[in-house]
Amino acid sequence: MTHHLDDIIALFDGLFFDHFRTRLVRGGDEPLYRPADADCPYHRVIFARGFFASALHEISHWCIAGARRRELEDYGYWYLPDGRDASQQCEFESVEVAPQALELLFSRACGLTFHVSVDNLGEIEVDREGFRSRVKQRAVRYEAEGLPLRAAAFRMALKTFYLGGASLQEALVAGSRQLRG
């Protein structure tokens, strides 16, 4: 199965542009969410370096963010680069469990292997297995309790396209049905 960035962009934009004025955009070294502003009339979910997994991860954050947070650059969250201390790493992981759980579910819907990201190359010891376990537990909880509406719609579109072998248009129809509830 081939995973083209143009396909995931078409699925995201096709599902969410009209109602949420949001597009998925290839970016440079760092991912970023940019709300609409004077220079751009639509919101942008910018993923890093054209990586498919980065697109899934950034979409996961967008699917969780509420309306108020979607008006703020990077949803108003802090981000510390590599080199976080133990306390900062713990805080990072606590806010990353939910989006990485969605990313796990999105990856499965695409037929891809998911790799957890602790996103810290600092000097502290990171419990990657413990974090992976928390992400998997959250994914199970999402499946039992239901995904956020936008996440459920996107996952349906991914499953229909990648696992169901449907066309992009058929996948958009399936995702749109889910989005309408």
C-alpha positions as CSV (number, residue, x, y, z in Angstrom):
1,M,0.0,0.0,0.0
2,T,1.4,3.4,-1.0
3,H,0.9,6.4,1.3
4,H,1.1,9.6,-0.7
5,L,1.0,13.0,1.1
6,D,-1.3,14.4,-1.6
7,D,-3.9,11.8,-0.6
8,I,-3.9,12.6,3.1
9,I,-4.0,16.3,2.3
10,A,-6.9,15.8,0.0
11,L,-8.7,13.7,2.7
12,F,-8.1,16.3,5.4
13,D,-8.9,19.4,3.3
14,G,-11.9,17.6,1.7
15,L,-13.4,16.9,5.1
16,F,-12.6,20.0,7.0
17,F,-11.9,23.0,4.8
18,D,-15.5,24.1,4.1
19,H,-16.8,23.9,7.7
20,F,-13.6,24.6,9.7
21,R,-11.6,26.7,7.1
22,T,-8.6,24.6,7.9
23,R,-6.0,23.0,5.5
24,L,-3.2,20.5,6.0
25,V,0.1,22.0,4.8
26,R,3.6,20.6,4.2
27,G,6.1,22.5,6.3
28,G,9.8,22.7,7.1
29,D,11.7,21.4,10.1
30,E,9.1,22.1,12.7
31,P,5.4,21.4,12.8
32,L,3.1,24.3,13.7
33,Y,-0.6,25.2,13.9
34,R,-1.3,28.7,12.5
35,P,-4.8,30.2,12.8
36,A,-6.1,32.4,10.0
37,D,-4.7,35.9,10.1
38,A,-4.5,39.0,7.9
39,D,-2.0,37.2,5.6
40,C,-3.9,33.9,5.3
41,P,-7.7,33.5,5.3
42,Y,-7.7,29.9,6.6
43,H,-6.2,27.9,9.5
44,R,-3.1,25.7,8.8
45,V,-2.1,22.4,10.3
46,I,1.5,22.4,9.2
47,F,3.4,19.1,9.4
48,A,7.2,18.6,9.4
49,R,9.3,17.9,6.4
50,G,6.7,16.1,4.4
51,F,6.6,13.1,6.8
52,F,3.3,11.1,6.7
53,A,3.6,10.3,10.4
54,S,4.1,14.0,11.2
55,A,0.9,14.8,9.3
56,L,-1.0,12.2,11.3
57,H,0.4,13.5,14.6
58,E,-0.4,17.2,13.8
59,I,-3.9,16.2,12.7
60,S,-4.4,14.4,16.0
61,H,-3.6,17.6,17.9
62,W,-6.1,19.5,15.7
63,C,-8.8,16.9,16.3
64,I,-8.5,17.4,20.1
65,A,-8.2,21.2,20.1
66,G,-11.5,23.0,21.0
67,A,-12.7,26.1,19.1
68,R,-11.0,28.6,21.4
69,R,-7.6,26.8,21.2
70,R,-7.9,26.6,17.4
71,E,-7.8,30.4,17.4
72,L,-4.3,30.4,19.0
73,E,-0.9,29.6,17.4
74,D,0.0,26.1,18.3
75,Y,-3.3,25.9,20.2
76,G,-1.7,28.1,22.9
77,Y,0.5,25.3,24.2
78,W,4.1,25.5,25.3
79,Y,6.7,23.5,23.7
80,L,10.2,22.9,24.9
81,P,12.7,21.4,22.5
82,D,15.1,18.5,23.3
83,G,16.8,18.7,26.6
84,R,13.8,18.8,28.9
85,D,14.4,17.9,32.5
86,A,12.4,15.1,34.2
87,S,9.6,17.4,35.4
88,Q,9.3,19.0,32.0
89,Q,9.3,15.6,30.3
90,C,6.6,14.3,32.6
91,E,4.4,17.3,31.7
92,F,5.2,16.9,28.0
93,E,4.1,13.2,28.1
94,S,0.9,14.0,30.0
95,V,-0.3,16.3,27.2
96,E,1.0,13.9,24.5
97,V,-0.9,10.8,25.5
98,A,-4.2,11.7,23.9
99,P,-2.9,13.0,20.6
100,Q,-0.5,10.1,20.2
101,A,-3.4,7.7,21.0
102,L,-5.3,9.2,18.1
103,E,-2.2,9.1,16.0
104,L,-2.0,5.3,16.8
105,L,-5.6,4.8,15.7
106,F,-5.0,6.9,12.5
107,S,-1.9,4.9,11.7
108,R,-3.8,1.6,12.1
109,A,-6.6,3.1,9.8
110,C,-3.9,3.6,7.2
111,G,-2.3,0.2,7.6
112,L,0.9,1.8,9.1
113,T,3.0,0.9,12.1
114,F,2.8,3.5,14.8
115,H,6.0,4.6,16.7
116,V,5.5,6.5,19.9
117,S,7.5,9.7,20.3
118,V,8.9,10.9,23.6
119,D,10.5,13.7,21.6
120,N,13.4,14.3,24.0
121,L,17.1,13.7,23.3
122,G,18.2,15.2,26.5
123,E,20.3,13.7,29.3
124,I,17.4,12.3,31.4
125,E,16.3,8.7,31.2
126,V,12.9,8.4,29.4
127,D,10.5,5.5,30.1
128,R,9.6,4.9,26.5
129,E,7.8,1.6,27.3
130,G,5.8,3.2,30.1
131,F,4.7,6.0,27.8
132,R,3.9,3.6,25.0
133,S,1.7,1.7,27.4
134,R,-0.2,4.9,28.4
135,V,-0.7,5.8,24.8
136,K,-2.1,2.3,24.0
137,Q,-4.4,2.4,27.0
138,R,-5.7,5.8,25.9
139,A,-6.4,4.4,22.4
140,V,-8.3,1.5,23.9
141,R,-10.3,4.0,25.9
142,Y,-11.0,6.1,22.8
143,E,-12.3,3.0,21.0
144,A,-14.6,2.1,24.0
145,E,-15.9,5.6,24.7
146,G,-15.7,7.1,21.2
147,L,-13.4,9.4,19.4
148,P,-13.8,13.2,19.2
149,L,-16.1,13.9,16.3
150,R,-13.5,15.3,13.9
151,A,-11.1,12.4,14.8
152,A,-13.9,9.8,14.2
153,A,-14.6,11.4,10.8
154,F,-11.0,11.5,9.7
155,R,-10.4,7.9,10.9
156,M,-13.4,6.8,8.9
157,A,-12.1,8.5,5.8
158,L,-8.6,6.9,6.3
159,K,-10.0,3.4,6.9
160,T,-12.3,3.7,3.9
161,F,-9.5,4.8,1.6
162,Y,-6.5,2.8,2.8
163,L,-8.1,-0.4,4.2
164,G,-11.3,-0.4,2.2
165,G,-9.7,0.4,-1.1
166,A,-12.2,3.1,-1.9
167,S,-11.6,6.2,-4.0
168,L,-10.8,9.5,-2.3
169,Q,-14.3,10.7,-3.1
170,E,-15.9,7.6,-1.5
171,A,-13.7,8.1,1.5
172,L,-14.7,11.7,1.8
173,V,-18.4,10.7,1.7
174,A,-17.8,8.2,4.4
175,G,-15.9,10.7,6.6
176,S,-18.5,13.4,6.0
177,R,-21.3,11.1,7.1
178,Q,-19.4,10.4,10.3
179,L,-18.8,14.2,10.8
180,R,-22.5,14.9,10.5
181,G,-23.2,12.3,13.2
